[in-house]
Amino acid sequence: MPKLILGPEEVLCRGKFIEMWRTPFTDRDSGKKGYWEFVRRKTLGRIVAVVGLTPDRQIILTKNFRVPLGGYILEYCAGLADRRNETEVELARRELLEETGYVCDQFTLLMSGPFNAGLNADELVVYFGTNARRESEPQLEPAEDIEVVLIPAKDLAKFLANPPPGLSIDLKLWALLPFLSSTFSIP
């Protein structure tokens, strides 16, 4: 049984892309009351991320300017479910092409689940694409500042541990290493 007794949720703020919510709670042990604030995105499903692997075994990631951080972060190529009836694999394929100009032959589900669960109610699903090849120039939206970053798969751990100055690393990228090691025998 959870320690907290939750009350009804209420919307505090509605933005174009997100909503801020709060829910009252009571600590079952002490009786102390409080509120938990959290964020929900206005999407039609989970956030979909994709990592491509080229035939010469390079990992495709993105260097993305993130306004809340005021800087660049190395991360998965990703997008929000914003089209009705689009499958997660179709979204992964579309986002990879739009943000990087690459296409893949096949997509494999790597992992899925909540992240940053103390702040948001989002879930992320990560797909791995094989035989990635450049098909076009990226087609970025006006607010996107994204660069394609190709990293030899065998050097990924070293790169993540020693990024160039001014580039932060999304911690979720570390989850790639066990997959690459077990599936592709890449250290």
C-alpha positions in Angstrom: 0.0 0.0 0.0 1.4 3.4 -0.9 2.5 5.7 1.9 0.7 8.7 0.4 -3.0 9.1 0.0 -3.6 11.2 -3.1 -6.5 13.6 -3.7 -8.0 14.8 -6.9 -5.7 16.4 -9.5 -6.2 19.9 -10.7 -4.7 21.9 -13.6 -2.6 24.9 -12.5 -1.6 26.1 -16.0 -2.3 25.1 -19.6 0.3 26.0 -22.2 0.4 25.2 -25.9 2.5 22.0 -25.4 2.4 21.2 -21.6 0.1 21.5 -18.6 1.2 21.9 -15.0 -0.8 19.9 -12.5 -0.9 19.4 -8.8 -2.5 16.8 -6.5 -3.0 17.0 -2.8 -1.6 14.2 -0.7 -1.7 13.1 2.9 1.2 11.1 4.5 -0.5 7.9 5.8 1.9 7.7 8.7 2.1 11.3 10.0 -1.1 12.8 8.6 0.9 15.6 7.1 -0.7 17.2 4.1 1.0 18.7 1.0 0.8 19.1 -2.7 2.8 17.5 -5.5 3.3 19.5 -8.7 4.1 17.9 -12.0 4.0 18.4 -15.7 2.1 16.6 -18.5 2.7 17.0 -22.2 -0.2 17.4 -24.6 0.6 14.4 -26.8 -1.1 11.4 -28.3 1.2 8.8 -26.8 4.7 8.1 -25.6 7.8 10.1 -26.6 9.6 8.1 -29.2 13.4 8.1 -29.4 15.6 6.4 -32.0 19.2 5.6 -32.4 20.6 4.6 -35.8 23.6 2.4 -36.5 25.3 2.9 -39.9 26.8 0.0 -41.9 30.3 1.2 -40.8 29.1 0.9 -37.2 28.6 4.5 -36.3 25.9 5.6 -33.8 23.7 8.5 -34.9 22.9 10.9 -32.1 21.9 14.6 -32.1 23.5 17.7 -30.6 20.4 19.7 -29.6 20.1 23.2 -28.1 17.8 22.9 -25.1 16.3 26.2 -23.9 15.8 25.1 -20.3 19.5 24.2 -20.0 20.6 27.2 -22.1 23.1 25.0 -23.9 23.7 21.9 -26.1 23.0 18.4 -25.1 23.9 15.1 -26.8 20.8 13.0 -26.9 18.7 10.5 -28.8 16.9 11.7 -31.9 13.3 12.0 -30.5 9.8 13.3 -31.1 6.4 13.7 -29.6 3.4 11.7 -30.7 1.5 14.4 -32.5 -0.2 12.6 -35.4 -3.3 10.5 -35.0 -2.9 6.8 -36.0 0.9 7.1 -36.4 2.6 4.1 -34.9 5.7 4.5 -32.7 7.9 2.9 -35.4 6.5 5.4 -38.0 7.2 8.2 -35.6 10.8 6.9 -35.0 11.3 6.7 -38.8 9.9 10.2 -39.4 11.9 11.9 -36.6 15.1 10.2 -37.7 14.7 11.5 -41.2 13.5 15.0 -40.2 16.3 15.6 -37.6 19.2 13.7 -39.2 18.4 13.0 -42.8 19.0 9.3 -42.2 16.7 6.3 -42.9 17.0 2.7 -41.4 15.8 -0.6 -42.7 14.6 -2.1 -39.5 13.7 -0.8 -36.0 14.0 -2.9 -32.8 12.5 -1.9 -29.5 15.3 -1.3 -27.0 13.6 0.0 -23.8 10.6 1.9 -22.6 9.3 3.4 -19.4 9.0 6.6 -17.3 11.8 9.0 -16.8 12.1 12.0 -14.5 9.0 10.6 -12.7 9.2 13.2 -9.9 8.5 16.0 -12.4 6.5 14.6 -15.4 4.1 11.8 -16.3 5.9 11.1 -19.6 7.0 7.7 -20.9 9.8 7.2 -23.4 10.3 4.4 -25.8 13.6 3.9 -27.5 14.1 2.1 -30.9 17.3 1.0 -32.5 17.5 1.3 -36.3 19.9 -0.7 -38.4 21.6 -0.1 -41.8 21.2 3.7 -41.3 22.1 5.7 -44.4 21.9 9.4 -45.3 19.0 10.0 -47.6 18.5 13.8 -47.4 19.4 16.9 -45.5 17.7 17.3 -42.1 14.4 19.1 -42.3 14.3 21.0 -39.0 11.4 23.0 -37.5 12.0 26.8 -37.0 12.7 26.4 -33.2 15.1 23.4 -33.6 18.9 23.8 -33.4 20.1 20.3 -34.1 23.3 18.9 -35.5 23.9 15.2 -36.4 26.7 13.6 -34.4 28.2 10.3 -35.6 30.2 8.4 -33.1 32.0 5.1 -33.8 30.0 2.5 -31.7 33.3 1.2 -30.2 34.1 4.7 -28.9 30.7 5.6 -27.5 31.6 5.0 -23.8 34.8 7.0 -24.1 32.9 9.9 -25.9 30.1 9.9 -23.2 32.7 10.0 -20.4 34.7 12.7 -22.1 32.4 15.0 -24.1 33.8 18.1 -25.8 33.6 21.3 -23.8 30.1 22.9 -23.9 28.3 19.7 -24.6 26.2 18.0 -21.9 25.4 14.3 -22.1 21.8 13.1 -21.6 22.2 10.4 -19.0 19.8 8.1 -20.9 22.5 7.5 -23.5 24.4 5.4 -21.1 21.6 2.8 -21.4 22.9 2.1 -24.9 26.1 0.5 -23.8 24.8 -2.8 -22.4 22.6 -3.2 -25.6 25.6 -2.6 -27.9 27.8 -5.0 -25.9 25.3 -7.9 -25.8 23.8 -7.5 -29.2 26.7 -6.3 -31.4 29.7 -7.3 -29.2 30.8 -3.7 -29.1 32.8 -2.9 -26.0 
